[in-house]
Amino acid sequence: MYNQLQYISQGNTIQEQLYSIHKALDNGCDWIQLRFKNQNAREIFTLAEAVKIACNEYLATFIINDNVHLAKQLDADGVHLGLSDMKVEEARVLLGKTKIIGGTANTFEDVLQRTAEKCDYIGLGPFQFTTTKQNLSPILGLQGYRLITEQMKIKNIQIPIYAIGGITLENVDSLMETGIQGVAISGLITQSKNPEQLIAQLNDKLYGIL
């Protein structure tokens, strides 16, 4: 089963991105989704190559947002695709059966679509308002997750669901009680002044204190 904590990278420059990614890796997050929008191809490749090396050192899962061809070129662990990105079927042909393909969803209908497309996991959100992403889809809130996971049980749909969008430490317990697999965190980790404590607390909530 996949990690319960995913970190989605932030930063407007290669240096900012690497700083935040190393902050996550150094302090116990072992799933990195590289998200570096609106940059030229050379910068994206340079960053992705460096993140691939870092994830290998930490034995962390390395997922690239949107860019299937780059994921193939660098032999990343997989990709995460938005609803308007490359079709999952096309990505599967390019990447092969062993790579992870995650997909974004906002509604139960999206979940049905992603399940039919044979995504490996779904990033379902947004939970609440976040400044991380432009053109935000309708906010789900706790009730939205409860309704969707209940509908999934009725239809016997079994696919890992990750909550995403404006999640705080205080939200994790109630979100996990809805039956999801885990959470995808971005700004909370990026902006943390004490990432070691924060990630330890997140992992305690997700996995239980060992």
Secondary structure, DSSP 8 states (H G I E B T S, - for coil): ---SEEEE---SSHHHHHHHHHHHHHTT--EEEE---S--HHHHHHHHHHHHHHHHHHT-EEEEES-HHHHHHHT-SEEEE-TTSS-HHHHHHHH-TTSEEEEEESSHHHHHHHHHTT-SEEEE--SS--SSSSS-----HHHHHHHHHHHHHHTT----EEEESS--GGGHHHHHTTT-SEEEESHHHHT-S-HHHHHHHHHHHHH---
